[in-house]
């Protein structure tokens, strides 16, 4: 009978890890979903230079919707003969990681993003992290470092990326016990983008009785180039927040250690703008002006909250002003779309 304080899968799924611990060996695989971005070359080179003990397998999951240029496998150097590639046709990072998980046979699987660079001592520190895990540990997170330009204040986009340093269970560098992942059916493929799918997985692993901890290894996550409208596009993630609420309840923010965001204020600003337009059409100019003033003040406060900590260059200020007008209504619209789409969504049971 399985002890009550041990995950059910421990009795059947950790014999292999115990054997490896007895032999003093940690067996692990690395899974890297990719869209074939140029940064993959640097990612593979850093992994090749990370020293011993090397991963038993490296699975590159090509998630481009259409075939593109060949992946830079030669950048993996001494790991080249351990690489396996598979394609998922643009189904998103959750499905890509599940495909990678299905391709490995090691007790541990480490998920890396294709835009990270592990440190030269990463392999040694990783295996030390995994060796320190007890049988109830389902996952061990790496420590993410986002290098920024120390000569100036970071931009809004850079600050957003730097938030990964404090994020819980981010799959930029996250090692999971394979048995824990199979316990919960892997990643929920209904999360279509690289947003919240890692938090959802972590909560399900914790709910299944496993524990999660932070390790000592460090991985660098450079800020990728982005155009001025990137903050507008990422508002689509509000639909994923609706899915999180449906699956994990209204307190999922606290349980996943995720920032709450400004959705309530965005809703108020959007309501003021809508009211101003409606009142103007109803020929109530004073009420319309008042609602318009509330919208203007709310938008100005949001813009200044993003401008004040930044470099305040002309480009940054212009970007913050223009996107601060668009973000509130788009955030609300995406959230409503998500609430409608996921109103009857059932818990994830694994890919069919």
N, C-alpha and C positions, 0 to 999 in steps of 0.2 A: 504493500500500500504506500502511495506517495505521501511523504510528510506534509502536513497541512500548510506549512510556511514555504513550501517549495513549489515552483510552477509545475503544472502537470507534465509538461514535456521533458522536464529534467530527468525523470526516471528512464525515458526512452531515447532522449535526444542528445545527451551529453556524455555518453560513454566514450565517444571518440575524443572530445576535448580532455576528459580525464586521462585518457591514455597518453595524449600529447603532453599533458602537464607532467605525467610521471616520467616521460622520456626527456623532459626539459626542452621540449620543442613546442612552439606556437605555430600552428598552420593557419594561414589566412590567404584570402584572395582580395583583389582590388577590382571594383567595378566603377567605370567612368562613363556616364552617359555623355554624349557629345552631339553637337550640331555641326561639327567639322570646322569650328572657329580656329583662327590662327593660334590662339592661346593654347590649344591642345599640344602643340609642339613643345612649348615651355613646360607644360604639365608633365609630359612623358619624360622629358630630359631630367627634370627634378626628381621624378620617381626613380629613374635609372641611377641617379647619383645619390640616392638615399641610403645606400650601403646595405649591409646584412642585418638580419636575415631577410632575404628577398621574398616577395609574395610567391606562393605556389602558382597562382594564375593571375592574369590581368585581362579583364573582359572590357573591351570597348564596345559600347552600345551606340551605334549610329542611328540617331533619331531624326535624321533629315527626311522631310516628306518625299523628296526625290533624290535619286543618286547624284552625288557630286564628285568633287575631286577625291582621289584616294586619301585615306587617313595617313598621317605621317608616322607610320609604324617604325621607320628607321630611327626616329628620335628616341625610342625606348632602349637603344643600345643593347646591353647585356640581357635585358628583359624581352627582347624581340621574340625569342622562341617560346615565351610563356604567354604571349598575347593571343587572345581569341577575339574575333569580331563578330557581331551580330547586328542585324538591322531591325528597327521597329516601325519605320515608315511615318514618323511624325506623330506618334501617339502621346507624346508628353513624357516628362522626366519620371513620373511615377511608374508608368508602364515600362519605360526603358530600364529602370532599376530592377523591376521584377524580372525582366528578361535576363538581366545580368545575374540575378540571384539564381535563376533556374539553370544557368550555365556553369555554376561552381559547385564544388563538392567538399569545401573546407568547413571546419567548425565556425570560423569567423569570416565575415565579409566586410570589407571597408569600402564605403562609398566616398568617392571624391568627385568634386565638380571639375569640369575641364578647364576652368580658369584659375585654379589654385596651383601653388608651388610648394611642395613639401620641403622641409629643411634637410640638410645633409645627414642629420642624425635621426631622421624620422622613423626609419625602420626599427632601429634599436629602441627608441622611445615607445613606439607603437607596441612592440611585443612585450615591453615591460608593463605598459598599460593593461594589456590583455592577460598577462601572467598574474597581475594583481587582482583580477576579477574573480569573485567567488561564483559558485554554481548558480546563484540567483541573479547574477548580473547579466542583463540582456543586451546592454550596449554601453560603449565607452566613447565619449565625444572628444575630439581633438580641440585644441585651443586655436582659435582663428585670430590671425593678426592682419589688419588692413593697413598697409603702408600708405602714409599720406605725405604730402609736401609740407615739410616743417617750416617753410619760409612764408607761408600765408595761411589764412583761414580756409578751411575746407568748404567746398560748394555744397549745395543742398543734396546733390546726387552722391557726393563723396561721403557726407555725413550718413546718408542712408545706408551706403555700403558698409561703413564703419560700424553700424549697428550690429553686424554679424559677430563682432567680437563679444558681445554679451548675449547673443541669441542662444536659446536652449535647444539642443539636439539638432543643430543645423547639419544637413547632409553634405555641406562643403567638405567636411572630414568627420565622418561618423562611422564607427565600427559597431556592427551588430552581430550577436550570436545567431548563426543560421537557424537554430532551433527556435529562437524567439520569433524570428520573422515568419517562419512557417506556422507557428502557433496562431498568428493573427492574420494570416493570409497575405502577408507582404504589404506593399504600398497600395493605397486606395487609388485606383486609376481614374476615378471620377474627378480628381484634382488635375486639371489639364495643364497647369503651368508650374514653374518652380516657385511655389508659394503655398504654404500651409500643409503641403503633403508630408513634410517632415514632422511638423508638430502633431498632425493627426496620427501618424505612425507611432510616435513616442507615447502619446496618451493611450493608444490601444495596447502597446507593449506593457506599460505600467498597469493598466487595468487587468491584464492577463496574469499579474503577479510577479513580473520581473522587476528588477531595479535598473536604473540608469545612473551613470556617474561620469564625471569629467576626468580626462586623463591629463598627462603632462606634456604630450607631444604638441608641437606647434606647426601650423600650416599657414603660409602667407596667402592672402586673397587680395590681389591688386584690384584697384578700381578700373572696371572696363570702360572704354570710351562710350559716350552716349550723347545723343542730340538733345536739343533743348526741350523736346516734347516727351521725354521718357517718363517724367513724373505723371503725365496725363495718361499714358498707356498703362502704367502699373495700377491704375485705379480699378482695372478689371479684377484685381485680387479681392475686391469687396464682395464679389459673388462667392468666392471661396470662403470668406468669413461666414457667409450665410450657411454654407455647407457644414462648416465647423460647428456652428450653433445648433444645427439640426442633429448632428451626430453626437456632440459632446455636452450639450446644454449651455445655458447662458453664462456659466462660470468658467468656460474653457480658457478664457484669457489668463486667469490666475493660475490654473493648473498647468498651462503650457508656458508660463512666464513670458507672455507676449504683450507688447505695448497695446494699450486700448485704442489709440488713434483718436481722430477728431470727427468721427461720423456724426455724432449728435450735433456738433456745431455746424458741420456741413449741411445737415438737414435743416437747421434753423436758418442758415443763410439762403439756402435754396428756397425754402418756404417764403422768406421775405421777398426774394426776387419774383417768385410766382405771384405773390399777393400784389406786388407793385404793378405788374403787368395787368392782372385782372382788374384791379381798381382803376387803372388808367382807362381800360376799355369800358368800364362802367361809369366813366366820367365823374370820378371822385378824386379830383386832383390833390387835395390835401392829404387824404389817406394814402394815396399812391406815393406822394412825396415822402411821407413818413416811412412807409414800407421800403421805399427805395433807399432812404437814408440808413435804415437798419442793414440792408444788403451791402451798401457801400462801406459802412463801418466794419461789418463782419469780414468782408473781403479784404479790407485794408489791414485788419488785425492779423488775418491769416498770412497775407503777403509779408508783413513786417516780421512775423515770427520766423519766416523762412529767410528773409533778407538779413536780419540783424546779426546772426552768428556767422554769416558767410563773408566772402571776400569783398562784396559790394562793388564789384566791377560793373561797367555798363552792361555787358552781356548778361551777367548773373542777375542784376536788378531787373532788366527787361524780361528775362525768362521767368523770374519769380512773379512779376506783376501779371504777365499774360497767362501763365498757367494757374495762378491763384484764382482767376476768374472762372476757369474751366473746371477745376478739380471738384469743387463742392457738388455741382449738379451731376457730374459724371459718377462720382463716388456713390451718391444716393441712387442714381439710376442702376448702376451695377449691383448694388446691394438689393434693391427691389427685384431685379431680374433673378438674382440668386435665390432669394426667398421664394419666389414663384417656382423656379425650376426644381428646387430641392424640398418642397413642402411635404413630399411623401417619400423622401429618400430613406432607404433602410440601411442598417449597419453593413459595412463591408465584410463580405465572407470570403474574399479571394477571387482571383480572375477565373472566369468560366473555362 
